[in-house]
Amino acid sequence: MTLSDFPISRQWPAQHPERLQLYSLPTPNGVKVSIMLEEIGLPYEAHRIDFEKQDQLSPAFLSLNPNNKIPAIVDPAGPGGQPLALFESGAILWYLAEKTGHLIPADPAARYETLQWLMFQMSGIGPMFGQVGFFHKFAGKDFEDKRPRDRYVAESRRLLGVLNQRLEGRAWVMGSDYTIADIAIFPWVRNLLGFYAAGDLVGIGDFAHVQRALQAFVERPAVSRGLLVPAAQP
């Protein structure tokens, strides 16, 4: 099996079929993978999945991810030298870390602890911050009943408190080592404060350690590059 056997490669042809193919948008979940790829220096080719054109609902994209979400990848050099298709940003981060031996501890106990914090983002921070964004920035702001918004704000504050406590005395989630846990978490924190403009709503001033680590995260050169992938089309 080769890359050309995947239907998605016919709608988004590869210019470099020997490279990992990324199908994404620069959203919090999408940039997790582009940042990871920039951090580890693995050659890749990015394809923009345009939601305004409903690319995510096309048969070609659904053949790669039946859940019609970005990001997704096809690695032509997967396990055993065979192509591997993956969706779900957390699974992709885990795979890339295992594939390259980067940004995940070698020690088994620390490895599982890192995965624990990756799941913390996937199950808590992502869904809850996304709900805050809906109720604060998008259609939810027109609802007279503010109880749904306030519920998600309260849970987001609780999660920020957990993260803030974890970062006290630590440079990163796992201590001095930057890992896939940080790559998963901080794009969502950045989005909550930036795109969603919900910093005051969640009282971000109460979480100094989170703010300090977020600043260190966005100052990383690979993060700066990854946040712009895939580039906007002219």
DOVOKOL-421041 format. One record per residue: y, z, x of N, C-alpha, C in turn; residue in one letter; residue number from 1. Coordinates in pm, whole numbers. Layout:
# residues N
n_py  n_pz  n_px  ca_py  ca_pz  ca_px  c_py  c_pz  c_px  r  k
Y  Z  X  Y  Z  X  Y  Z  X  a  NUM
...
//
This chain:
# residues 234
n_py  n_pz  n_px  ca_py  ca_pz  ca_px  c_py  c_pz  c_px  r  k
-119  0  84  0  0  0  125  0  88  m  1
225  -79  48  350  -85  123  467  -60  27  t  2
587  -50  84  706  -25  3  723  -131  -105  l  3
690  -255  -74  707  -364  -171  618  -348  -294  s  4
516  -263  -285  428  -240  -400  491  -148  -504  d  5
601  -82  -469  669  7  -562  770  -73  -645  f  6
761  -70  -779  853  -149  -861  1000  -122  -832  p  7
1032  1  -790  1172  34  -766  1231  -48  -652  i  8
1146  -91  -559  1196  -168  -445  1238  -309  -485  s  9
1197  -353  -604  1239  -485  -650  1376  -479  -716  r  10
1408  -366  -780  1541  -352  -840  1644  -308  -735  q  11
1599  -227  -639  1686  -183  -529  1618  -223  -398  w  12
1633  -349  -357  1562  -399  -238  1602  -323  -112  p  13
1506  -301  -27  1529  -232  100  1575  -331  206  a  14
1684  -299  272  1727  -375  389  1651  -332  513  q  15
1602  -207  509  1526  -150  622  1399  -86  567  h  16
1300  -166  535  1181  -112  467  1099  -14  550  p  17
1126  -9  679  1054  88  763  1113  229  751  e  18
1231  241  689  1299  370  676  1266  437  543  r  19
1284  568  539  1273  641  414  1378  589  316  l  20
1339  568  193  1428  516  90  1470  631  -3  q  21
1601  650  -16  1658  756  -99  1727  694  -219  l  22
1694  743  -337  1754  696  -462  1827  815  -522  y  23
1961  806  -528  2034  930  -553  2177  904  -599  s  24
2250  1013  -614  2394  1018  -639  2446  1143  -567  l  25
2575  1148  -533  2627  1268  -466  2659  1380  -565  p  26
2555  1429  -631  2561  1548  -716  2503  1665  -636  t  27
2513  1789  -686  2454  1901  -610  2308  1881  -574  p  28
2228  1830  -669  2087  1806  -637  2071  1687  -544  n  29
2150  1582  -566  2137  1464  -483  2172  1490  -338  g  30
2282  1562  -315  2325  1580  -175  2237  1676  -99  v  31
2156  1755  -167  2060  1837  -92  1978  1748  2  k  32
1931  1636  -50  1842  1551  28  1918  1472  133  v  33
2035  1418  98  2112  1344  198  2158  1436  311  s  34
2198  1558  278  2235  1655  383  2114  1685  471  i  35
1999  1708  409  1878  1734  487  1849  1619  582  m  36
1857  1497  533  1828  1381  616  1929  1368  730  l  37
2054  1398  703  2155  1396  809  2131  1507  910  e  38
2090  1622  864  2066  1735  955  1950  1706  1050  e  39
1843  1647  999  1724  1628  1082  1727  1494  1156  i  40
1821  1406  1121  1833  1279  1192  1724  1180  1162  g  41
1662  1191  1045  1556  1098  1009  1620  971  951  l  42
1589  854  1004  1649  730  951  1615  711  803  p  43
1714  673  727  1692  652  584  1788  546  531  y  44
1755  495  414  1839  399  345  1867  453  205  e  45
1995  461  169  2033  520  41  2064  414  -62  a  46
2018  437  -184  2045  349  -297  2111  433  -407  h  47
2220  382  -460  2295  454  -563  2236  427  -700  r  48
2199  533  -770  2148  526  -906  2266  555  -998  i  49
2319  454  -1061  2443  464  -1136  2415  513  -1278  d  50
2455  635  -1308  2430  690  -1441  2513  618  -1548  f  51
2631  568  -1511  2714  497  -1608  2645  370  -1656  e  52
2562  312  -1570  2484  194  -1607  2346  232  -1659  k  53
2319  363  -1665  2190  416  -1708  2075  366  -1620  q  54
2104  356  -1492  1999  315  -1398  1879  409  -1404  d  55
1905  537  -1432  1798  636  -1431  1698  615  -1543  q  56
1736  533  -1641  1646  503  -1753  1578  368  -1740  l  57
1604  299  -1630  1542  168  -1610  1392  184  -1583  s  58
1312  87  -1624  1168  95  -1595  1139  110  -1446  p  59
1221  47  -1362  1197  57  -1217  1215  199  -1169  a  60
1322  266  -1214  1343  404  -1169  1240  497  -1231  f  61
1210  477  -1359  1111  562  -1425  972  548  -1363  l  62
945  435  -1300  816  420  -1231  807  513  -1111  s  63
924  553  -1057  927  645  -944  941  789  -992  l  64
1026  811  -1092  1044  945  -1146  1044  939  -1299  n  65
933  970  -1363  926  965  -1509  1017  1065  -1576  p  66
1071  1160  -1499  1164  1260  -1552  1308  1211  -1547  n  67
1331  1088  -1504  1461  1019  -1500  1575  1102  -1441  n  68
1545  1174  -1331  1647  1252  -1262  1653  1209  -1115  k  69
1772  1225  -1057  1784  1204  -912  1781  1341  -845  i  70
1745  1346  -717  1707  1238  -629  1557  1210  -634  p  71
1522  1096  -576  1382  1061  -555  1374  983  -424  a  72
1258  983  -363  1240  912  -236  1110  835  -237  i  73
1106  735  -151  980  675  -107  982  678  44  v  74
886  747  103  873  751  248  762  654  287  d  75
795  542  353  690  446  389  594  500  494  p  76
635  608  561  550  669  663  512  810  620  a  77
446  817  505  405  947  452  278  998  518  g  78
215  1099  460  93  1155  518  -14  1048  540  p  79
-75  1053  656  -177  955  690  -122  815  710  g  80
9  803  727  70  673  747  84  591  620  g  81
58  654  505  68  584  377  200  617  308  q  82
254  525  229  378  554  156  361  673  61  p  83
466  751  49  466  866  -41  592  863  -125  l  84
575  870  -256  688  879  -350  699  1023  -398  a  85
822  1074  -400  844  1212  -445  972  1220  -528  l  86
970  1305  -630  1092  1345  -697  1097  1497  -700  f  87
1207  1553  -750  1243  1695  -748  1298  1731  -610  e  88
1425  1770  -609  1495  1794  -482  1429  1904  -398  s  89
1381  2010  -463  1316  2117  -387  1189  2070  -319  g  90
1109  1991  -390  987  1938  -331  1019  1844  -215  a  91
1126  1766  -229  1163  1673  -121  1209  1750  3  i  92
1292  1853  -17  1334  1935  98  1214  1996  169  l  93
1123  2049  93  1003  2111  150  922  2007  228  w  94
904  1891  168  828  1785  235  894  1743  366  y  95
1025  1720  364  1093  1675  485  1089  1782  594  l  96
1099  1908  554  1089  2016  652  950  2019  715  a  97
847  2005  634  709  2005  685  683  1881  770  e  98
735  1767  727  711  1642  798  768  1647  939  k  99
889  1704  952  959  1699  1080  951  1829  1159  t  100
911  1937  1095  909  2066  1163  1047  2127  1182  g  101
1144  2080  1105  1281  2128  1118  1325  2202  993  h  102
1410  2303  1016  1480  2377  911  1386  2455  819  l  103
1271  2490  873  1179  2581  805  1108  2659  916  i  104
1096  2791  901  1036  2871  1010  891  2834  1037  p  105
852  2848  1161  712  2827  1198  627  2948  1162  a  106
687  3066  1167  614  3188  1132  576  3185  984  d  107
450  3207  950  408  3194  810  482  3285  713  p  108
505  3409  752  573  3502  661  716  3456  635  a  109
788  3417  741  925  3370  725  929  3238  649  a  110
823  3160  666  815  3032  595  810  3055  445  r  111
724  3147  402  713  3174  259  838  3241  205  y  112
903  3323  288  1028  3385  245  1136  3278  223  e  113
1139  3178  309  1233  3068  293  1205  2993  163  t  114
1079  2966  136  1042  2897  12  1077  2980  -111  l  115
1070  3111  -97  1109  3200  -205  1256  3178  -243  q  116
1343  3164  -141  1485  3143  -168  1513  3000  -215  w  117
1431  2906  -172  1440  2771  -227  1412  2774  -376  l  118
1309  2847  -417  1275  2858  -559  1382  2936  -636  m  119
1447  3030  -571  1558  3104  -631  1669  3007  -673  f  120
1695  2910  -589  1795  2810  -626  1744  2720  -739  q  121
1623  2674  -727  1570  2579  -824  1558  2640  -964  m  122
1518  2766  -969  1492  2828  -1099  1613  2901  -1156  s  123
1707  2942  -1069  1819  3022  -1115  1954  2959  -1095  g  124
1994  2943  -970  2130  2898  -940  2160  2760  -1000  i  125
2071  2665  -982  2096  2531  -1033  2111  2528  -1185  g  126
2012  2576  -1259  2024  2574  -1405  2142  2655  -1459  p  127
2165  2774  -1404  2271  2859  -1457  2409  2805  -1424  m  128
2430  2762  -1300  2560  2707  -1265  2588  2579  -1343  f  129
2483  2501  -1368  2500  2380  -1447  2543  2411  -1590  g  130
2490  2518  -1648  2531  2557  -1782  2676  2605  -1784  q  131
2717  2678  -1681  2857  2718  -1672  2946  2594  -1668  v  132
2905  2493  -1589  2982  2371  -1582  2995  2303  -1717  g  133
2886  2300  -1794  2891  2238  -1926  2988  2311  -2018  f  134
2975  2443  -2024  3056  2519  -2119  3200  2539  -2074  f  135
3226  2526  -1943  3362  2547  -1892  3439  2417  -1876  h  136
3374  2316  -1821  3444  2192  -1787  3423  2080  -1887  k  137
3305  2076  -1946  3272  1962  -2031  3277  1999  -2179  f  138
3186  1947  -2259  3196  1958  -2404  3199  2103  -2453  a  139
3134  2191  -2381  3129  2330  -2426  3263  2398  -2436  g  140
3363  2348  -2367  3495  2413  -2370  3558  2404  -2508  k  141
3511  2312  -2592  3566  2296  -2726  3499  2387  -2828  d  142
3394  2458  -2786  3325  2546  -2880  3408  2672  -2903  f  143
3430  2707  -3026  3505  2829  -3055  3426  2954  -3016  e  144
3296  2948  -3035  3211  3061  -3001  3189  3062  -2850  d  145
3243  3160  -2781  3235  3167  -2636  3114  3247  -2587  k  146
3031  3292  -2678  2916  3370  -2634  2819  3292  -2546  r  147
2790  3165  -2576  2701  3092  -2484  2762  3081  -2344  p  148
2890  3046  -2337  2955  3037  -2205  2949  3170  -2133  r  149
2983  3277  -2204  2988  3408  -2141  2850  3454  -2094  d  150
2747  3412  -2165  2610  3447  -2123  2579  3384  -1987  r  151
2612  3257  -1973  2583  3188  -1847  2676  3234  -1734  y  152
2799  3268  -1769  2890  3324  -1667  2835  3456  -1615  v  153
2788  3540  -1704  2734  3670  -1663  2610  3652  -1574  a  154
2524  3559  -1611  2405  3536  -1529  2441  3474  -1395  e  155
2541  3386  -1393  2586  3328  -1266  2645  3434  -1176  s  156
2721  3525  -1232  2775  3636  -1152  2661  3722  -1096  r  157
2560  3745  -1177  2446  3823  -1128  2378  3754  -1011  r  158
2358  3622  -1023  2294  3546  -915  2381  3544  -789  l  159
2512  3530  -807  2602  3536  -692  2595  3673  -625  l  160
2578  3777  -705  2563  3910  -648  2436  3924  -566  g  161
2328  3867  -616  2202  3868  -540  2221  3795  -407  v  162
2283  3678  -413  2306  3599  -292  2401  3670  -197  l  163
2506  3729  -252  2604  3800  -168  2539  3915  -94  n  164
2455  3990  -163  2384  4101  -99  2290  4051  10  q  165
2223  3940  -16  2133  3882  83  2208  3840  209  r  166
2330  3789  193  2407  3738  306  2482  3846  382  l  167
2485  3966  330  2553  4073  402  2482  4099  536  e  168
2554  4082  644  2495  4101  776  2412  3984  825  g  169
2413  3874  751  2338  3754  789  2431  3634  791  r  170
2413  3545  887  2491  3421  889  2446  3328  777  a  171
2315  3323  757  2255  3235  657  2153  3313  575  w  172
2097  3248  476  2004  3317  386  1889  3380  463  v  173
1840  3311  566  1726  3362  643  1771  3431  772  m  174
1897  3461  784  1945  3531  903  2027  3439  991  g  175
1990  3434  1119  2065  3349  1211  2024  3203  1201  s  176
1908  3175  1141  1857  3038  1132  1897  2973  1000  d  177
1957  2857  1012  1994  2772  898  1869  2699  852  y  178
1841  2699  721  1716  2644  670  1738  2563  542  t  179
1628  2513  490  1633  2441  363  1681  2529  249  i  180
1669  2660  261  1722  2749  157  1873  2733  145  a  181
1941  2726  258  2086  2708  257  2124  2570  204  d  182
2047  2469  244  2075  2332  199  2057  2321  48  i  183
1965  2399  -9  1945  2397  -153  2056  2471  -227  a  184
2098  2585  -174  2187  2675  -247  2333  2633  -242  i  185
2384  2601  -124  2529  2591  -111  2593  2467  -174  f  186
2523  2355  -191  2586  2248  -271  2617  2291  -414  p  187
2534  2380  -469  2559  2429  -604  2675  2527  -607  w  188
2686  2612  -505  2800  2704  -499  2928  2624  -484  v  189
2925  2525  -397  3043  2438  -377  3082  2370  -507  r  190
2985  2321  -583  3013  2251  -708  3071  2346  -813  n  191
3018  2468  -817  3067  2567  -912  3216  2593  -892  l  192
3257  2606  -767  3396  2638  -735  3485  2515  -737  l  193
3431  2400  -694  3511  2279  -681  3510  2196  -807  g  194
3406  2118  -826  3400  2024  -939  3410  2096  -1073  f  195
3339  2208  -1089  3343  2281  -1215  3468  2368  -1228  y  196
3537  2394  -1116  3660  2476  -1117  3639  2609  -1188  a  197
3525  2673  -1160  3488  2796  -1230  3497  2919  -1140  a  198
3566  2907  -1027  3576  3021  -935  3637  3143  -1000  g  199
3749  3127  -1068  3812  3241  -1135  3724  3293  -1247  d  200
3659  3202  -1318  3575  3241  -1431  3462  3333  -1387  l  201
3401  3304  -1273  3289  3386  -1226  3335  3497  -1131  v  202
3465  3503  -1102  3515  3608  -1014  3466  3594  -872  g  203
3482  3474  -816  3426  3449  -683  3485  3541  -577  i  204
3603  3593  -601  3663  3685  -505  3581  3810  -481  g  205
3488  3840  -570  3402  3958  -553  3286  3932  -458  d  206
3272  3808  -410  3154  3771  -333  3196  3714  -197  f  207
3246  3801  -113  3303  3758  17  3200  3694  108  a  208
3079  3745  108  2976  3690  197  2936  3550  154  h  209
2934  3526  24  2904  3392  -26  3014  3296  16  v  210
3138  3337  2  3249  3251  40  3247  3219  189  q  211
3216  3318  270  3211  3296  415  3101  3199  453  r  212
2983  3214  394  2872  3125  426  2897  2984  373  a  213
2959  2974  255  2992  2841  201  3087  2769  296  l  214
3186  2838  348  3280  2775  440  3209  2725  565  q  215
3118  2805  618  3041  2762  735  2954  2642  702  a  216
2902  2639  582  2817  2528  539  2895  2397  535  f  217
3010  2396  467  3084  2271  451  3145  2223  582  v  218
3156  2312  681  3211  2271  811  3107  2204  901  e  219
2982  2205  861  2878  2140  941  2896  1987  932  r  220
2894  1916  1044  2913  1770  1040  2811  1698  953  p  221
2686  1739  957  2584  1673  875  2611  1694  727  a  222
2664  1810  692  2699  1835  552  2812  1743  509  v  223
2915  1731  592  3027  1643  561  2980  1500  535  s  224
2884  1454  617  2833  1318  597  2747  1309  472  r  225
2658  1405  455  2565  1401  343  2632  1410  207  g  226
2746  1477  200  2817  1491  72  2869  1357  21  l  227
2873  1256  104  2928  1125  66  2819  1022  40  l  228
2694  1065  33  2581  973  18  2517  990  -120  v  229
2487  876  -185  2521  738  -152  2670  712  -174  p  230
2725  622  -94  2866  590  -105  2898  522  -237  a  231
3020  542  -285  3064  475  -406  3065  324  -384  a  232
3026  251  -486  3023  106  -474  3161  47  -506  q  233
3205  -54  -431  3337  -113  -455  3345  -180  -592  p  234
//
